[in-house]
Amino acid sequence: MARNASDIYDDLKALANELEDLAETGRITMSTDSWNKEYPETKQAVSQALAALQVAINATCWMETLPSPDPRRP
C-alpha cells in the first residue's frame, strides 16, 4: 500500500495527541536504570518529544506526494 505525505502528516498529529493524552493522565514514566542519562524527568522528556513532533508536523504540512513514475505502483 502506497502512502503519501498527507498520511504521514496525519499520523504525526495523531501521535502527538496520543503522547499528550498519555502524559496528561500520568501514564508515562521514565526508566530509572543507569542507561537513561539524557531524559530522567518525564515532563521534560515529553515536552522535548512533543516539540520534535511539532517540527515534523510543521514540515510535513507543506509536503505533497508526486505520482509514481512506475505505473505498477499507485
CORNORCOR-V636321 format. One record per residue. N is the residue number from 1. RES is the residue in one small letter. SS is DSSP state (H for helix, E for strand, C for the rest). NEAR is the number of other C-alpha atoms within 8 Angstrom. D_LAST is the distance of its C-alpha to the last C-alpha in whole Angstrom. Layout:
# CORNORCOR-V636321
[[N | RES | SS | NEAR | D_LAST] [N | RES | SS | NEAR | D_LAST]]
This chain:
# CORNORCOR-V636321
[[1 | m | C | 2 | 8] [2 | a | C | 5 | 6] [3 | r | C | 6 | 9] [4 | n | C | 8 | 10] [5 | a | H | 10 | 14] [6 | s | H | 11 | 15] [7 | d | H | 8 | 14] [8 | i | H | 10 | 16] [9 | y | H | 11 | 19] [10 | d | H | 8 | 19] [11 | d | H | 8 | 20] [12 | l | H | 11 | 22] [13 | k | H | 10 | 24] [14 | a | H | 8 | 24] [15 | l | H | 8 | 26] [16 | a | H | 11 | 28] [17 | n | H | 8 | 30] [18 | e | H | 8 | 30] [19 | l | H | 10 | 32] [20 | e | H | 10 | 34] [21 | d | H | 8 | 35] [22 | l | H | 10 | 36] [23 | a | H | 11 | 38] [24 | e | H | 7 | 40] [25 | t | C | 6 | 40] [26 | g | C | 7 | 42] [27 | r | C | 7 | 40] [28 | i | C | 7 | 39] [29 | t | C | 6 | 41] [30 | m | C | 8 | 41] [31 | s | C | 6 | 42] [32 | t | C | 6 | 46] [33 | d | C | 5 | 46] [34 | s | C | 5 | 47] [35 | w | C | 4 | 43] [36 | n | C | 9 | 42] [37 | k | C | 6 | 44] [38 | e | C | 4 | 42] [39 | y | C | 9 | 41] [40 | p | C | 10 | 44] [41 | e | C | 7 | 44] [42 | t | H | 10 | 42] [43 | k | H | 7 | 42] [44 | q | H | 8 | 41] [45 | a | H | 10 | 38] [46 | v | H | 11 | 37] [47 | s | H | 8 | 37] [48 | q | H | 8 | 36] [49 | a | H | 8 | 33] [50 | l | H | 11 | 32] [51 | a | H | 8 | 33] [52 | a | H | 8 | 30] [53 | l | H | 11 | 28] [54 | q | H | 9 | 29] [55 | v | H | 8 | 28] [56 | a | H | 9 | 25] [57 | i | H | 11 | 24] [58 | n | H | 8 | 26] [59 | a | H | 8 | 24] [60 | t | H | 11 | 20] [61 | c | C | 8 | 21] [62 | w | C | 6 | 21] [63 | m | C | 8 | 18] [64 | e | C | 7 | 15] [65 | t | C | 7 | 11] [66 | l | C | 4 | 10] [67 | p | C | 5 | 7] [68 | s | C | 7 | 6] [69 | p | C | 4 | 9] [70 | d | C | 5 | 8] [71 | p | C | 6 | 7] [72 | r | C | 4 | 7] [73 | r | C | 6 | 4] [74 | p | C | 6 | 0]]
